Amino acid sequence: MCGVHSSPPFNAPAARRLRAALGMAPGHVAYGLRAQYGLVVAPETVMAWERGEISPSSAELTALAGVLWCSPGELLAEPVTLREHRMARGLAADELARRIGLETSSYQKMEDTGRWRGNERQSAALATVLGLTLAQFVTATGKHEELAELLRSAVTTRWQAYVKPLGKLLPIPKQHLERVLDQLHGEYQSRMVATLSWGGGQGEAGNGDAGRDFLTGIVDRFWRLAGGAA
């Protein structure tokens, strides 16, 4: 997560489109940034932003959104990290931390490292405040590999043993999680039984291929069964 504070994923075409819709020239934007927010930005810099040559800093992006009468999220490409999702919602770090029940310093450390360590209640609050789907939550909190490993273990052994660790990982109701794991486990076991019924050496090879294919796509299958929403 190096460079977390460098610049957000700026949507250059959106900035250009929003400025044009307001009938403003780059010079007008530069003037607004200086007059309203005290930021000295040359018209050439505004044009460079719109061409995608450079990106505004976090402070510049927030100010630019104000000048263009839009939300910061409208000037961002698809957010991925916690910081990007927070900025897309126009929230300061201390405000988000307060709303999810964390000290600002604790939240900021998680955001900086890209490793979420909040409890189940805080995770649910984070997903709600930022409007994250389950897939977005897992990506933003750096939990994708951990999720894949837990799901692989759940379908190949006793899925009941993985309800609690997965419940800590994801903001998803326990009963819904149990239904999804039960179905995943059943699908995996059915596939294995079907390939074993082929018999002989070819059946064994097919069995291995079928198992690997299922486990490779298990996270995507999980999202489809879980509905994707946090």
Secondary structure, 3 states (H helix, E strand, C coil): CCCCCCCCCECHHHHHHHHHHCCCCHHHHHHHHHHHHCCCCCHHHHHHHHHCCCCCCHHHHHHHHHHCCCCHHHHECCCCCHHHHHHHCCCCHHHHHHHHCCCHHHHHHHHHHCCCCCCHHHHHHHHHHHCCEHHHHHHHCCCHHHHHHHHHHHHHCCHHHHHHHHHHHCCCCHHHHHHHHHHHHHHHHHHHHHHHCCCHHHHHHHHHHHHHHHHHCHHHHHHHHHCCEC
